Amino acid sequence: MTMEEKYIHGVHQEEQDRLRLLNKLTNKAYLEFIQVASNSTILEIGSGLGIIAGSMAERDRSVQVTGIEYAQEQINQCPTHHPNLQFVQGDAQQLPFDDAQFDVVYGRYILEHLNNPQQALQEAYRVLKPGGIIYFQENAISLMRVFPECPRFQEVWQQFITLQAQLGGDAEVGTKLYSLAYHAGFKDIIPAFAQEIHYHKKGTLNGWVDNLIGNIEGATDALMEANLVTTETIQQALQELEMLKQTPEASSYFYWNRITATK
Ligand SMILES: C[S@@+](CC[C@H](N)C(=O)[O-])C[C@H]1O[C@@H](n2cnc3c(N)ncnc32)[C@H](O)[C@@H]1O
């Protein structure tokens, strides 16, 4: 991480709990997205609590999985019982690996936090073997919609774009994935959307809304310090989200940007 970058969510326990919840809600679809051959060497950049990397190591014991993560606090929470899994402390923009080491490099919700996501894609390209594949899933947070509408929530949510930019990141990086892969030299680049749709009958709306609430609560101090919101706006936004949880006909629509590409 460079001096200009500051990780928007932090690594305190409430945030780690939110990240675990987000993993619970979204990992099945993401793991289906990442297809790896037996005996592959795999690198996850920005591996967080190591939950996906742990699942990758468990679902095929013939693969070797490495996670690279900037924060030691996150690595301390990672699984340690898989012989084919290791975590390394380091920066996704300056990978501590030799060229052409990995068959697959993947990452999720990481490029948005970097001040040079292009460099991260170039590093992914460098450490991939020829023919190796990348899988990324990232945010473009303006793609969020809920109904009944929550105008104060949308107001706060939009301010995450400004805050993330001030912290050196890019909350809209998802729509730039194709371009980033193109400029890093990848071929066969395929962009896609993965839908994240929740409603009560599906049983997942409250968990998803709790994740949104956690996002806002975790960033409230930073949003206030940057004069992007008032206490009143935050309170109203949180009230609107609590109302969604009690509204039987409520629904929420979000779309992750994905990319696969080949070296
Ligand atoms: C939102 S979490 C996502 C973690 C994981 N990919 C997941 O989906 O659960 C982003 C992670 O990226 C890490 N991170 C931020 N900047 C980084 C950098 N420059 N290099 C490596 N990791 C970084 C953070 O510490 C955090 O653990």
The ligand as a Gaussian input file, in Angstrom:
#p B3LYP/6-31G(d) Opt

LIG

0 1
 C      -12.733000      -5.841000       0.915000
 S      -11.374000      -6.837000       1.388000
 C      -11.629000      -8.233000       0.327000
 C      -10.924000      -9.454000       0.792000
 C      -11.190000     -10.713000      -0.035000
 N      -10.793000     -10.519000      -1.415000
 C      -12.643000     -11.094000       0.037000
 O      -13.362000     -10.985000      -0.952000
 O      -13.089000     -11.490000       1.122000
 C       -9.971000      -6.054000       0.643000
 C       -8.650000      -6.544000       1.216000
 O       -7.585000      -5.982000       0.448000
 C       -6.519000      -5.654000       1.336000
 N       -5.667000      -4.663000       0.675000
 C       -5.860000      -3.329000       0.546000
 N       -4.855000      -2.769000      -0.138000
 C       -4.000000      -3.769000      -0.466000
 C       -2.768000      -3.829000      -1.190000
 N       -2.225000      -2.737000      -1.711000
 N       -2.181000      -5.029000      -1.368000
 C       -2.722000      -6.161000      -0.825000
 N       -3.877000      -6.163000      -0.120000
 C       -4.502000      -4.983000       0.052000
 C       -7.230000      -5.142000       2.586000
 O       -6.383000      -5.172000       3.722000
 C       -8.412000      -6.116000       2.661000
 O       -8.092000      -7.239000       3.433000

